[in-house]
Amino acid sequence: MLSVTVRPRKSNFQVEWIKTLSDYFEANLLPYVIGLEGDDDHLQIAVKTSQRSNNFRRRIVALLNFTPEDDDEKRSWLKIHTHDDDDYLIGYTLKEGNAKTNIDDVTLQRCIAYYDTRKAR
């Protein structure tokens, strides 16, 4: 599972990106959770894909069609990492309660409970 963080400067964040990404994930039958986080200024995403992270990055960049303002924003606006604990990542993505997903409720509840127990340690 990939962990994707979309965090441009707050002034450059576009809430429409949620629909753009969810439409792509749905069309490609990818299980996903897109969480709107912070002061509604960035996205935390868990997505199950067989694509390598560098190829997936190219796809996300093309979908969002975002050009960073400078080198600082270019370095930080999009982070993609492979995550080895799917349940924790899904729970983490759901932690703020404002999410769009195509994963079933039973799985989501299990992941939230798992995240909560791991977080409490």
GROMACS elastic network, one bead per residue, 0.5 to 0.9 nm:
[ bonds ]
;  ai    aj funct       b0    kb
    1    46     6  0.66919   500
    1    47     6  0.56700   500
    1    49     6  0.63808   500
    1    50     6  0.82756   500
    1    81     6  0.86352   500
    1    82     6  0.59985   500
    1    83     6  0.55702   500
    1    84     6  0.69592   500
    1    85     6  0.78897   500
    1    86     6  0.60565   500
    1    89     6  0.83324   500
    2    45     6  0.78908   500
    2    46     6  0.57777   500
    2    47     6  0.53783   500
    2    48     6  0.62989   500
    2    49     6  0.72471   500
    2    53     6  0.73332   500
    2    80     6  0.66599   500
    2    81     6  0.56439   500
    2    83     6  0.55958   500
    2    84     6  0.86405   500
    2    86     6  0.86162   500
    2    89     6  0.87192   500
    3    44     6  0.73528   500
    3    45     6  0.57686   500
    3    47     6  0.68283   500
    3    79     6  0.79038   500
    3    80     6  0.56392   500
    3    81     6  0.52378   500
    3    82     6  0.61210   500
    3    83     6  0.60915   500
    3    89     6  0.71881   500
    3    93     6  0.89447   500
    4    43     6  0.78990   500
    4    44     6  0.59059   500
    4    46     6  0.64085   500
    4    47     6  0.78267   500
    4    57     6  0.89902   500
    4    78     6  0.71910   500
    4    79     6  0.56493   500
    4    81     6  0.66373   500
    4    82     6  0.88238   500
    5    42     6  0.73309   500
    5    43     6  0.56824   500
    5    45     6  0.62172   500
    5    77     6  0.76984   500
    5    78     6  0.57004   500
    5    79     6  0.50686   500
    5    80     6  0.65167   500
    5    81     6  0.89514   500
    6    13     6  0.85993   500
    6    42     6  0.56512   500
    6    43     6  0.50578   500
    6    44     6  0.66265   500
    6    45     6  0.81575   500
    6    76     6  0.84614   500
    6    77     6  0.56096   500
    6    79     6  0.66943   500
    6    80     6  0.88204   500
    7    10     6  0.77292   500
    7    12     6  0.89854   500
    7    13     6  0.72719   500
    7    41     6  0.70519   500
    7    43     6  0.65976   500
    7    44     6  0.86022   500
    7    73     6  0.86872   500
    7    76     6  0.69236   500
    7    78     6  0.62334   500
    7    79     6  0.82462   500
    8    11     6  0.79605   500
    8    12     6  0.59719   500
    8    13     6  0.58533   500
    8    41     6  0.80904   500
    8    42     6  0.72712   500
    8    68     6  0.74850   500
    8    73     6  0.62160   500
    8    74     6  0.82863   500
    8    76     6  0.70174   500
    8    78     6  0.74981   500
    9    12     6  0.52874   500
    9    13     6  0.64350   500
    9    41     6  0.79754   500
    9    42     6  0.88010   500
    9    68     6  0.87909   500
    9    73     6  0.69353   500
    9    77     6  0.75248   500
   10    13     6  0.52688   500
   10    14     6  0.87858   500
   10    39     6  0.88904   500
   10    40     6  0.86537   500
   10    41     6  0.53837   500
   10    42     6  0.77272   500
   11    14     6  0.85426   500
   11    41     6  0.84250   500
   12    41     6  0.88566   500
   12    66     6  0.88184   500
   12    68     6  0.84755   500
   12    69     6  0.89398   500
   13    16     6  0.89392   500
   13    17     6  0.84454   500
   13    40     6  0.87589   500
   13    41     6  0.60228   500
   13    42     6  0.68682   500
   14    17     6  0.57818   500
   14    18     6  0.83338   500
   14    41     6  0.82166   500
   14    42     6  0.87441   500
   15    18     6  0.59749   500
   15    19     6  0.80680   500
   15    36     6  0.85013   500
   15    40     6  0.80876   500
   15    41     6  0.81728   500
   15    42     6  0.85682   500
   15    43     6  0.89356   500
   16    19     6  0.55569   500
   16    20     6  0.65388   500
   16    21     6  0.88507   500
   17    21     6  0.60001   500
   17    22     6  0.83626   500
   17    43     6  0.88801   500
   17    63     6  0.85959   500
   17    64     6  0.64525   500
   18    21     6  0.53559   500
   18    22     6  0.59937   500
   18    23     6  0.84391   500
   18    34     6  0.69995   500
   18    35     6  0.87030   500
   18    36     6  0.82959   500
   18    43     6  0.80286   500
   18   100     6  0.79344   500
   19    22     6  0.50959   500
   19    23     6  0.58568   500
   19    24     6  0.84579   500
   20    23     6  0.53728   500
   20    24     6  0.64181   500
   20    25     6  0.88458   500
   20    63     6  0.70440   500
   20    64     6  0.72728   500
   21    24     6  0.51268   500
   21    25     6  0.61643   500
   21    26     6  0.85407   500
   21    34     6  0.83648   500
   21    60     6  0.78565   500
   21    63     6  0.73651   500
   21    64     6  0.79225   500
   22    25     6  0.50209   500
   22    26     6  0.59350   500
   22    27     6  0.83958   500
   22    32     6  0.79356   500
   22    33     6  0.86069   500
   22    34     6  0.76504   500
   22   100     6  0.76567   500
   22   101     6  0.78112   500
   22   102     6  0.87724   500
   23    26     6  0.51820   500
   23    27     6  0.60272   500
   23    28     6  0.85731   500
   24    27     6  0.51606   500
   24    28     6  0.61994   500
   24    29     6  0.85259   500
   24    30     6  0.84787   500
   24    63     6  0.83267   500
   25    28     6  0.52130   500
   25    29     6  0.59670   500
   25    31     6  0.71404   500
   25    32     6  0.69749   500
   25    47     6  0.81405   500
   25   102     6  0.89591   500
   26    30     6  0.61730   500
   26    31     6  0.78349   500
   26    32     6  0.85539   500
   26   102     6  0.76697   500
   27    30     6  0.78845   500
   30    47     6  0.66940   500
   30    48     6  0.58564   500
   30    49     6  0.63305   500
   30   102     6  0.84634   500
   31    46     6  0.82833   500
   31    47     6  0.58186   500
   31    48     6  0.54364   500
   31    49     6  0.79496   500
   31   101     6  0.76267   500
   31   102     6  0.60600   500
   31   103     6  0.60527   500
   32    45     6  0.71169   500
   32    46     6  0.54755   500
   32    48     6  0.64068   500
   32    90     6  0.83571   500
   32   100     6  0.81772   500
   32   101     6  0.55516   500
   32   102     6  0.61372   500
   32   103     6  0.66390   500
   33    44     6  0.81742   500
   33    45     6  0.55978   500
   33    46     6  0.52174   500
   33    47     6  0.65446   500
   33    90     6  0.67512   500
   33    93     6  0.67366   500
   33    94     6  0.75131   500
   33    99     6  0.65433   500
   33   100     6  0.57704   500
   33   102     6  0.70853   500
   33   103     6  0.73669   500
   34    43     6  0.65574   500
   34    44     6  0.59824   500
   34    46     6  0.66813   500
   34    47     6  0.83776   500
   34    93     6  0.69703   500
   34    94     6  0.81079   500
   34    98     6  0.84811   500
   34    99     6  0.53653   500
   34   100     6  0.52025   500
   34   101     6  0.63087   500
   35    42     6  0.84153   500
   35    43     6  0.55591   500
   35    44     6  0.51060   500
   35    45     6  0.60873   500
   35    46     6  0.85688   500
   35    93     6  0.54200   500
   35    94     6  0.60435   500
   35    95     6  0.82276   500
   35    96     6  0.74479   500
   35    97     6  0.76094   500
   35    98     6  0.57728   500
   35   100     6  0.65595   500
   35   101     6  0.86025   500
   36    39     6  0.85390   500
   36    40     6  0.57537   500
   36    41     6  0.73895   500
   36    42     6  0.60797   500
   36    44     6  0.66086   500
   36    45     6  0.87775   500
   36    93     6  0.85411   500
   36    94     6  0.88707   500
   36    96     6  0.76780   500
   36    97     6  0.83757   500
   36    98     6  0.56510   500
   36    99     6  0.60797   500
   36   100     6  0.85392   500
   37    40     6  0.52819   500
   37    41     6  0.64769   500
   37    42     6  0.55340   500
   37    43     6  0.58484   500
   37    44     6  0.68531   500
   37    93     6  0.85901   500
   37    95     6  0.88243   500
   37    96     6  0.64776   500
   37    97     6  0.88215   500
   37    98     6  0.74546   500
   37    99     6  0.88487   500
   38    41     6  0.58865   500
   38    42     6  0.65864   500
   38    43     6  0.85896   500
   38    96     6  0.82907   500
   39    42     6  0.79033   500
   40    43     6  0.80854   500
   43    93     6  0.88093   500
   44    92     6  0.85994   500
   44    93     6  0.57781   500
   44    94     6  0.88202   500
   45    89     6  0.86155   500
   45    90     6  0.82390   500
   45    93     6  0.62727   500
   46    83     6  0.88636   500
   46    86     6  0.80671   500
   46    89     6  0.63607   500
   46    90     6  0.59258   500
   46    92     6  0.89217   500
   46    93     6  0.66602   500
   47    90     6  0.86862   500
   48    51     6  0.89595   500
   48    86     6  0.85850   500
   49    52     6  0.81144   500
   49    56     6  0.85397   500
   50    53     6  0.89912   500
   51    54     6  0.82053   500
   51    55     6  0.63268   500
   51    56     6  0.59876   500
   52    55     6  0.54077   500
   52    56     6  0.61548   500
   52    57     6  0.86004   500
   52    82     6  0.87438   500
   53    57     6  0.59712   500
   53    58     6  0.87206   500
   53    80     6  0.64482   500
   53    81     6  0.67318   500
   53    82     6  0.70628   500
   54    57     6  0.50140   500
   54    58     6  0.65249   500
   54    59     6  0.88946   500
   54    80     6  0.82178   500
   55    58     6  0.52443   500
   55    59     6  0.65301   500
   55    60     6  0.89064   500
   56    59     6  0.50502   500
   56    60     6  0.62812   500
   56    61     6  0.86401   500
   56    80     6  0.84171   500
   57    60     6  0.51499   500
   57    61     6  0.61022   500
   57    62     6  0.85523   500
   57    78     6  0.81385   500
   57    79     6  0.84835   500
   57    80     6  0.69783   500
   58    61     6  0.51679   500
   58    62     6  0.61780   500
   58    63     6  0.86105   500
   59    62     6  0.51742   500
   59    63     6  0.61207   500
   59    64     6  0.86715   500
   60    63     6  0.50075   500
   60    64     6  0.60403   500
   60    65     6  0.82639   500
   60    78     6  0.88530   500
   61    64     6  0.54194   500
   61    65     6  0.58729   500
   61    66     6  0.67771   500
   61    67     6  0.88008   500
   61    78     6  0.84317   500
   62    65     6  0.51862   500
   62    66     6  0.79866   500
   63    66     6  0.84827   500
   67    70     6  0.88060   500
   67    74     6  0.79388   500
   68    71     6  0.75199   500
   68    72     6  0.84292   500
   68    73     6  0.55245   500
   68    74     6  0.51560   500
   68    75     6  0.88588   500
   68    77     6  0.75196   500
   69    72     6  0.82440   500
   69    73     6  0.63997   500
   69    74     6  0.73367   500
   70    73     6  0.55440   500
   70    74     6  0.60920   500
   70    75     6  0.87929   500
   71    75     6  0.61319   500
   71    76     6  0.87249   500
   72    75     6  0.53692   500
   72    76     6  0.65425   500
   72    77     6  0.85753   500
   73    76     6  0.52082   500
   73    77     6  0.55279   500
   73    78     6  0.89147   500
   74    77     6  0.58821   500
   74    78     6  0.78921   500
   75    78     6  0.75513   500
   75    79     6  0.86266   500
   76    79     6  0.67920   500
   83    86     6  0.67970   500
   83    89     6  0.72224   500
   84    88     6  0.89658   500
   84    89     6  0.85764   500
   85    88     6  0.55122   500
   85    89     6  0.62732   500
   85    90     6  0.87497   500
   86    89     6  0.51608   500
   86    90     6  0.61255   500
   86    91     6  0.85562   500
   86   111     6  0.83492   500
   87    90     6  0.52236   500
   87    91     6  0.61284   500
   87    92     6  0.85269   500
   87   107     6  0.83992   500
   87   108     6  0.84059   500
   87   110     6  0.76909   500
   87   112     6  0.79177   500
   87   114     6  0.68509   500
   87   115     6  0.72562   500
   88    91     6  0.50674   500
   88    92     6  0.59844   500
   88    93     6  0.85258   500
   88   111     6  0.62066   500
   88   112     6  0.77462   500
   88   114     6  0.64142   500
   88   116     6  0.87727   500
   88   118     6  0.78415   500
   89    92     6  0.50054   500
   89    93     6  0.61023   500
   89    94     6  0.86431   500
   89   111     6  0.81077   500
   89   115     6  0.78270   500
   90    93     6  0.50963   500
   90    94     6  0.63284   500
   90    95     6  0.87724   500
   90   108     6  0.73167   500
   90   111     6  0.60579   500
   90   112     6  0.74518   500
   90   115     6  0.81315   500
   91    94     6  0.51221   500
   91    95     6  0.61809   500
   91   108     6  0.71813   500
   91   109     6  0.82776   500
   91   110     6  0.82633   500
   91   113     6  0.75098   500
   91   114     6  0.70642   500
   91   115     6  0.50143   500
   91   116     6  0.77293   500
   92    95     6  0.51725   500
   92    96     6  0.83757   500
   92   111     6  0.84121   500
   92   112     6  0.74963   500
   92   115     6  0.62926   500
   92   116     6  0.86497   500
   93    96     6  0.75641   500
   93    97     6  0.85818   500
   93    99     6  0.77688   500
   94    97     6  0.54143   500
   94    98     6  0.69998   500
   94    99     6  0.62228   500
   94   108     6  0.82591   500
   94   111     6  0.87736   500
   94   112     6  0.70988   500
   95    98     6  0.81789   500
   95    99     6  0.89981   500
   95   112     6  0.74258   500
   95   115     6  0.84568   500
   95   116     6  0.87796   500
   96    99     6  0.79684   500
  101   104     6  0.83341   500
  103   106     6  0.85902   500
  103   107     6  0.68897   500
  103   108     6  0.67946   500
  104   107     6  0.55983   500
  104   108     6  0.63689   500
  104   109     6  0.88862   500
  105   109     6  0.60592   500
  105   110     6  0.85194   500
  106   109     6  0.52897   500
  106   110     6  0.62768   500
  106   111     6  0.86891   500
  107   110     6  0.51012   500
  107   111     6  0.61454   500
  107   112     6  0.86352   500
  108   111     6  0.50898   500
  108   112     6  0.61462   500
  108   113     6  0.86514   500
  109   112     6  0.51034   500
  109   113     6  0.62168   500
  109   114     6  0.85581   500
  110   113     6  0.52441   500
  110   114     6  0.61417   500
  110   115     6  0.86102   500
  111   115     6  0.60087   500
  111   116     6  0.84804   500
  112   115     6  0.51142   500
  112   116     6  0.61037   500
  112   117     6  0.86910   500
  113   116     6  0.51026   500
  113   117     6  0.62845   500
  113   118     6  0.86892   500
  114   117     6  0.52645   500
  114   118     6  0.62206   500
  114   119     6  0.85020   500
  115   118     6  0.51522   500
  115   119     6  0.58868   500
  115   120     6  0.85067   500
  116   119     6  0.50942   500
  116   120     6  0.61590   500
  116   121     6  0.89753   500
  117   120     6  0.52616   500
  117   121     6  0.68340   500
  118   121     6  0.55407   500
